[in-house]
Amino acid sequence: MLQIRSDLVDAMVAHARADHPDEACGIVVGPEGSDAPQRHVPMTNAERSPTFYRFDSGEQLRLWRAMDAAGEAPVVLYHSHTATEAYPSRTDVALAAEPDAHYVLISTRDPQRDELRSFRIVDGQVAEEPVEVLPASGAAASNGSKP
């Protein structure tokens, strides 16, 4: 089960809506060895595509180095689907490289309804998991800048 604060959910959904009609992508990081998402980091979709995403390689390298230095890890990897349901595509499954991460998908196909689902993807196997949205803390939802 993914337990995540409402401010982090709101930040991911807002990012997905802002980047529509292109797919949005990003990470929520937390302490290494923990399953507690703490900090939202929106990433640039280097593909700038409505059907595919790829983290900007420079941003990703800087973020991974910063996480290593801070003792953090990717807890949630998220992206949006702009015209389909929030379910991993074959490409999403093939590219899933973080077996400990929660893969969150947000569908922006309906402008009136937020569809957010979480999955574990390990060795090509997809398992949907419940999402428990927790009250927001006093912390900011996003660092507000790219890595």
Secondary structure by P-SEA (a helix, b strand, c coil): cccccaaaaaaaaaaaaaacccbbbbbbbcccccccccbbbbbbccccccccccccaaaaaaaaaaaaaacccccccccccccccccccaaaaaacccccbbbbbbbcccccbbbbbbbbbcccbbbbbbbbbcccccccccccccc
